[in-house]
Amino acid sequence: MDHPRPDAEVRVGSIETTFELVTALKELGGGGVSEVAAHLGIPKTTVYDHLETLSELEYVVRTEDETYEIGPRFLDLGGYARKQMKIYQVGKPEIRDLAVNTGEHTNIMIEEHGRGVYLYKFKGEDAVQLDTYAGLHLPIQTTALGKSILSRLPRKRVDSIIDRYGMPAITENTITDRAELHDELETIRERGYATDEGERVEGMRCVAASITDSEDDPLGAISVSGPKNRIQGDRFHEEIPSKVLRAANVIEVNITFS
């Protein structure tokens, strides 16, 4: 059997269409055949066939009003994938303790295919409501978590991520200039932690530190985030960074010896 060259792009069209449909359901918050077809610009018959197949396989739910929604079976796959990751297994109790000690939001993020992916979050007693959830994908340069991870990657890898996804502005504080990002990544490497000044959510601040393996390659990052009126002064520049770095160190040691 002939094998494609290593640099050849191999795509299966039907599979690609299926996942485009699933993504469309997420973006639309569910929808009927006509709505999804218009959103993607593909024939209604194609949409119907794919959605009905996904419904029979229990990955999509068809409601009484003939709309389709993403089903909870995806939770089984996502939950299984997350459970296999050491950073989740080891980091979860430390993140919970960090939330209790700070009263704020605490998070674990990984980088996958050049995007930042929230793996776990926990709310402290004083934490405000945010839109983050396990599995949320974001432009990686828009958060302290993502910048912590980028600071541990080779410059060539960082540039390839920027080339692929660009640097979209989420707020007026988001870094959208490549040179500015590289300068900040150098600062993060020097001091050991990253900060976020409302770069994804207006009015929020975040402190993050990377989690690395024994080869100093990034496995992910952890963070504490909260309203800027509570995270300021010494708390922003000393207290929380110290707690985040301490937790990151514990996680790295436990990963190494687990």
N, C-alpha and C positions, 0 to 999 in steps of 0.2 A: 504494500500500500504506500502510495506516495504521500509524503508529508509536506505541508506548506513551508516555505522559507521562514526562518525565525522572524524576519521583518514584515512578513505578509500579514495583512489585516483579515481576520476570519470572523465574519459576523453571520449569525443566523437570523434572517429577517423576521420570521414569525415570533421568535423569542424577543427580539428588540421591540416589536410592536406590542407584545403583551406587557412589557414593563413600561412602555410609553403610556399605555392605557392605565396601568396602576398609578403611575405618577400623575396622570391627568385627574384621576379620581381624588387624589390627595390635594392637588391644586384647586380643584373645583369644590371640594368638600362633599363629593358625591355628585352623581348626575345621571341623566337618562342617556339613551343611545344617541339621540340627535345632538344633545349638548356636548357629549364627549367627542362625537365625530366632527362637530364644528370647531371645537377647541384644538383638535389635532390636524384637521384638514384631511381626513381619510374617510373612505366610504362607510356608510351606516352598517352595511352588511358585515364588513370586516369587524367593526366595533362590536356588533351584536354577537357574532360567532365567538370572539375572544372573551367577552364578558360572560356569556353563558357558560363557556368552558370553565372559566375561573370560578363561577358560581357553583358549578357541579363539583369542582375540586375543593370548595369551601374556603377559597382565598378571597372571594368577593361575595357580598351579601346583596340579594335583590329584595328591595322593600315592596310593600303593598302598592305603592304608587309608581312602580316600575322604574325606580331609580336604583343605581348601584352604588355601593359603598365598600370601602376596604374592610375586610373581615378580620377578626381577632386571631385567625390562624397565623398571620404574619408575626404575631407576638411570640408564638412558639419558636419560630425560626430565629427571630432577633434575640429572644431570651436565651436560647441555646448558644448562639454565637457569643453573646456577652459573657455567659457563664464560663466559657472556655478560656477567657482572657485573664492572665495572672494579675494584670493591673486592676481589674475589677475585683477579683477575689481578695486580693491583699489590700487594695485601696479602700474598699467599702467601709470597714470599721474605722479607719483613720479619718475618712471624710465625715462620717457621722460625728466622731469626737470633735473634729474641727468646727463643725456647725454648732455643736453644743457649747463649745468654748468661746465662739465669737458671736453667736446669736444670728449669724447671717447665712446666706446661701453658700453652699460648698459644692464643687463640681469636679468630675473627671472627664477629660476629653482625650480622644485619640485622633490621629491623622490617618485618613484612608483615602487613597486616590486623589490626594491633594486638597481634600476638604477637611474641615474640623467637624468631628462627630461627638456629640455629648453621649457619654457612656453611662453616667450616673449623676444624680443630684440629690442633695438633702437640704431641708430647710431648717435653719435654726429658729429659736423662739421669736426673734424680731424680724425675720426675713420677710421682704415684700414679695408680692406676686409677680412672677416673670413668665415669659412665654417659652422657656426652655423645657425640654423633655428628653428622655433617653432616646437616642436615634436621630435627633435633630441635626441636620447637616448645615454648615455655615461656611461662607468664605473665610478661610483660616486666618487671614491677617486682621480680621475685625475684632478679635478678642485677645485678652491677655493670655488666655490658655493657648490659643493658636500661635501667638507670637513666641511663647515659651518653647513650643515644639519647633517652630521654624528656626529659632536661634541655635538649635542643636543639629540642624541639617546642613549639608554642604551648600555653599552658595549656588552651585549649579542646579541643585535640586530645588532650591527656593525659586530661582529664576524660571525653572521649567513649570512650576506651579503657577507663577504669575502669568507666564506666557499662555497657559491653558485657560485659566479662569479670569484673568484680569485682576483689578483691584477695585471692586465696586464700592461706592460710598453708601453706607447704611445710615450714618448720621453726618453732620457737618464736621465731626471730630475724627471720622474714619481716615486712616492713612491710605492715601490713594497714589502716592508717589513712590516709585521703586527705590530711588536713592535714599529717601527719608526712611523707608522701611529697613533697608540694610543698615543704616546708621543706628536705628533703634535696636535692631537685633544684636549689634555689637555691644551696645550699652547693656542689654539683657545678659549677654554672656559674661560681661565684666562684673556685674553686681549679683547675678544669680537668680534674679526673678524679673517678671514682667508686670507692667501695670496697664490698665485700660481706663482712659478718661472719657467715659461716655461714647466710646467708639462704635458700639453696636446699639446700646440703649441709652438714650438721653437721661442724664441725671444719676447714672450708676457709675460706680468705680469698682475695679477688680484688681486683685493681686494674684499672680499665678507663678508656679514653678514647674519645671519639667521633671519628668520621671525617666531616668535612663537605665539601660542595662549595664552589664559588666564591661561592655565594649564602648560605653558612653553614647550609644545610639538611643534616640528618644522612643520610649514606649507610649508616652502620652504626657499629660500635665494635670495638675490639680489647682484649684483656685478657691478664693473667698471673694464674694461680691456683695455689694450693698449700696444704699443711697449715699451720695457724696456728702450729704450733711452729717452722716454718721461716720463715714470713712474719710477722715481728713487729718491733717497735722501729723503728730507722732503715731497715731493709730494707722494712718495710711503708709507712712514711710518707715516705721520701725516695728510696731507691735504685730500687725497682721503679717508683714513679710517674714518676721521671725517665726511665727506660728506655721505659716505655709511651708517655709523651708525645712522646719523641723519635721513636719508631717511627711514631706517629700522624701527626706532622708530615711525615715522609718520605713516607708513603703519600699524604697529602693533596696534597703538591707533585707527586708522580709522577702522581696521577690527573688533576690540573689540566693537566699538560703532556703527557699520553700520548694 
